Amino acid sequence: MKYFVFKTSGARWVWELRMNEGDVLARSPREFATLAQAIASIQLVQFAASGAWIVDADGRRLAWRA
């Protein structure tokens, strides 16, 4: 997997997390004015989600990634 960072047609920065085959798994929740802001968003997701639980609609834990 790789994070791809690129400019939109509106000259704003976005990122996508893609599989090696190119399928998009996730996209930045918003567009950013600077490349540095886009990279900071990736780093925040990497850090904050590293130990996130997977839960169902009732909040029951289904799995956890250490």
TAGI-V953039 format. One line per field, one symbol per residue. ss: DSSP state (H for helix, E for strand, C for the rest). phi: phi as a letter, one per 20 degrees, with the letter a starting at -180 (. if undefined). burial: + if it has 24 or more other ideal C-beta (glycine too) atoms within 12 Angstrom, else -. A space follows every 50 residues. Layout:
ss: ???
phi: ???
burial: ???
This chain:
ss: CEEEEEECCCCCEEEEEECCCCCEEEECCCCECCHHHHHHHHHHHHHHCC CCEEECCCCCEEEECC
phi: .beddbeefemdecccecfgfofeebcgfbedfcfgfffffgfffgffef cffdcefenffdabdf
burial: --+++-------++++-----------+---+-----+--++-------- ----------------
